[in-house]
Structures are given as structure tokens and as C-alpha cells.
Amino acid sequence: MGYQVYILYSAQIDKYYVGHTSHSLPDRLRRHLSNHKGFTAMAKDWVICYSEVFESKSTAYRRER
């Protein structure tokens, strides 16, 4: 599967969040929606609006930036 860069959107706060992961996107989204600290803790309506797959972590990280 490789590494994925993804963009989440929250209509509640009208903000986007860009991240990268080597895990499945549904699992990563569940973690964002669970009780945790950080930027995505501000809302509970995040949806995946974009994703892109990369072979290496370094390439995914560069794309995320």
C-alpha cells in the first residue's frame, strides 16, 4: 500500500487538514475522530476529501508539505 497523503475537511469549522500515513485511511480517520489532542480535535465531522499514494515515506512527506 505504501504511504498516503490525505486532506480532511471539516464543515463545522470550515478548515482543511493535511496529513500522511502508512495505515489505512479509514483507520486513520477514526483516530482523528476519536478523543485526542491536536488540530483535528477541534471538530468531529472530518471527511476525507483527497488522497494520493506514494512508494516512500520521504516522498509522501515532501508532498504533504
C-alpha positions as CSV (number, residue, x, y, z in Angstrom):
1,M,0.0,0.0,0.0
2,G,2.9,2.5,0.6
3,Y,2.3,5.9,2.2
4,Q,-0.7,8.2,1.6
5,V,-1.0,11.9,1.8
6,Y,-4.6,12.9,2.6
7,I,-6.7,16.0,3.1
8,L,-9.5,16.1,5.6
9,Y,-12.2,18.8,5.6
10,S,-14.5,19.9,8.5
11,A,-17.6,21.9,7.6
12,Q,-18.1,22.6,11.3
13,I,-15.0,24.8,11.4
14,D,-14.5,25.3,7.7
15,K,-10.9,24.1,7.8
16,Y,-8.7,21.6,6.0
17,Y,-6.1,19.3,7.5
18,V,-3.2,17.7,5.5
19,G,-1.6,14.6,6.8
20,H,0.3,11.5,5.8
21,T,0.1,7.9,6.9
22,S,1.2,4.3,6.2
23,H,-2.0,3.0,7.8
24,S,-5.4,2.6,6.1
25,L,-7.2,5.9,5.6
26,P,-10.4,4.7,7.3
27,D,-8.4,3.7,10.4
28,R,-6.5,7.0,10.4
29,L,-9.8,8.9,10.1
30,R,-11.2,7.0,13.0
31,R,-8.2,8.1,15.1
32,H,-8.7,11.7,14.1
33,L,-12.4,11.5,15.1
34,S,-11.6,9.8,18.5
35,N,-10.8,11.8,21.6
36,H,-7.3,13.0,21.2
37,K,-5.4,16.3,21.3
38,G,-4.2,18.3,18.3
39,F,-5.7,20.3,15.5
40,T,-8.3,17.8,14.4
41,A,-9.7,17.6,18.0
42,M,-11.5,20.9,17.2
43,A,-14.2,19.2,15.2
44,K,-15.8,15.8,14.9
45,D,-17.1,16.0,11.3
46,W,-13.9,15.4,9.4
47,V,-14.2,13.7,6.0
48,I,-11.5,12.6,3.6
49,C,-11.7,14.8,0.5
50,Y,-8.4,13.8,-1.2
51,S,-5.7,11.2,-1.0
52,E,-2.7,10.3,-3.0
53,V,-0.4,7.2,-2.7
54,F,3.4,7.3,-2.7
55,E,6.0,4.5,-2.6
56,S,8.2,6.1,0.1
57,K,7.7,8.0,3.3
58,S,10.1,10.8,2.3
59,T,8.1,11.4,-1.0
60,A,4.8,11.5,0.9
61,Y,6.2,13.8,3.5
62,R,7.5,16.2,0.8
63,R,4.1,16.2,-0.9
64,E,2.4,16.9,2.4
65,R,4.5,20.0,2.9
